[in-house]
Amino acid sequence: MLVESLKTLFNRDLNKLQEEIELYKNEANLWKIEKGISNSAGNLCLHLIGNLNSYIGSTLGKTDYIRNRDLEFSLINVSKAELLNRIEKTKVVVNNALEVITSKKLEEEYPLLVFENKTTIAFFLIHLSTHLAYHLGQINYHRRLLDS
């Protein structure tokens, strides 16, 4: 049951991420930083894509994704169409990885030490979902403040 809930939440929030990116009227504003805002919406989007492809896709789904976290925050001017394409691909990766996770598997230790202490796969997937929602909220505010 938790796996189904996680799939629902990840799909809901990745769909909302697509919607937020699509709502930018001026594509250049995706990369705008001002007024004490340290990350652009474009960089937050790249960060979420990298995060999910790495921690769910590569680690749990055994994809060949190799993360370059530095680029997530330094790359600029990726087109809106490319961001949307990457989000769509990320949805597929997340769904494919979660499709094979059982309730029993959720109780296992997450294969990577990400925090100070080891966690279960369930805990880490919940963390990833809340991390996605947190940055999604930042993107929403970024758009409403800087793309008006």
N, C-alpha and C positions, 0 to 999 in steps of 0.2 A: 504494500500500500504506500509506503514512503517513497519508493521509486516512482510510482505513478504521480504522486504529488510533486516530486522534484521535476519530473518531465513537464508537468503542467506549468510549474512556476518558471522553469528555464524558457519554455516556449513563449509563455506570456510576456516575459521581460525581454527576450530577444526580439519578439515582434514589436514591442513598445520601443526598443532601441532603434529598430528600422524606422518606425513611425517618427520618432524624434529627429533622426537624421534627415528623413524626407521633408520634414516641416521647415527646415532652414530655407528661407527665401533667397538668401544670398550665400552661395556656396563658399565664398571666401570667409564668411563669418564662422564657419566650422573651425577655423584655425585661429580665431581672434582670441587674444589674451589682453585683459586690461582690468583696471579697478580692483587689484588685489586677487584676481583669479589666476591661479598658477598653472592650470592645465586647460587646453582648448577642448572643445567637444570632440574634435577629430582625434586628438591624442587619447582622450578617455575611451573613445570607441575602439581605437587600435589596441589599447591596453586590455579592454574586456575581451576582445577577440583573441589576443595572445594568451591571456590568462586561461580562458576556457579551452582553447585548443591545446594548451600545454597540460593543464592539470586534469582535464577530463579526457580530451582527445588522445594525447600522447600517452599519459600515464595509465589511464584506465582503459581506453579504447585501442591502445597499441597502434596509433597512427604514426606516421613518420615525421610529424610536425616538430620543427626545431625552433624554439622561441628565441627572439632577440629583444629582450625587454627594453634595452636602451633605445631601440628604434621606435618602440611604442610611444615614447615621450619626446623623441627628437624629430621624427619624420613629419613633414608638413606637406600640405597641398595634395594629398591623395584625393582623387575625385570623389564626389558624393556617390556616383554610380559604383565605384570600386569599393567604397566602404559598405554599401548596401549588399554588394556581391559577397564580400567577405563575411558579413553577418549571416547571410543566407547559408553559406557553406558551413559556418560555425554551428548553425542550428542542426544541420545534418549530422555533423560530427558528434555533437552533444547527444542527440537522439539515438544515434547508432551505439554510442558507448553505454548510455543508460539502458538501452534495450536488453543488454545481456547481463545486467547486474541484478542479482537476486537479493532477497531479503537477508539471506544468510551471508552473502558477500558484503553487505553493508556493515556487518558487525566486525569484519576483518580490519586490520590496521591499514591505513592509507600508506602506500608504498614509499612515499617521500616524507622526510622530516621537513616540514614547512615552518612550523611554529617551534617554540621552545620544547614542547612535549609532543610525543606521538599522538595521533588521533585515529579514530575509526574512519572508514570511508564515508559512513553516514554523516558524521560530524563535519567532515571536510566538504562534502557536497552541499550541506546546509550553509556552511560558511561561504562557499562560492556563489550560492544563490543570493545571500544577503549582500555580498560584495558587488554583484551585478546590480542589485536594486539600489545600492548606495550610489554608485557611479551613474546609474540611469537618472537618479534624482538630480545629480550635479549637471548632467547634460541638459535636462529639462530647464533648470534655472539658467544655465548658460545661454540656451536658445532664447528664452524669454527676456533676458537682460541685454544680450548683445546682437540679436538678430531682429530687432524691432524697427 
